[in-house]
Amino acid sequence: MKQSLILSSIFLVGMELFSSCTDKFESMNTNPGAVTEASLKYILPYVQEVGAHLDCTPYQRADNLYAQMY
């Protein structure tokens, strides 16, 4: 009895593992609203904004602008 229960459990788990695969995996996990190509005119302003502030952190900038006035 115990052996047949173990064998049937192993069989059911094995069937679940092999039946869960699908060929439509790529189409199911593709975001239809995602951007596939971005134009340079949309990327360049962000790169310039981030690149202009590489030398200091927001804390350093705030300290230089506000705290040293007093």
LINZI-V554947 format. One record per helix or strand. SS is the DSSP state (@ for helix, = for strand). FROM is the first residue (numbers start at 1). LEN is the number of residues. If there is no record, write none. Layout:
SS/FROM/LEN
SS/FROM/LEN
//
This chain:
@/2/18
@/25/4
@/40/13
@/58/8
@/67/3
//
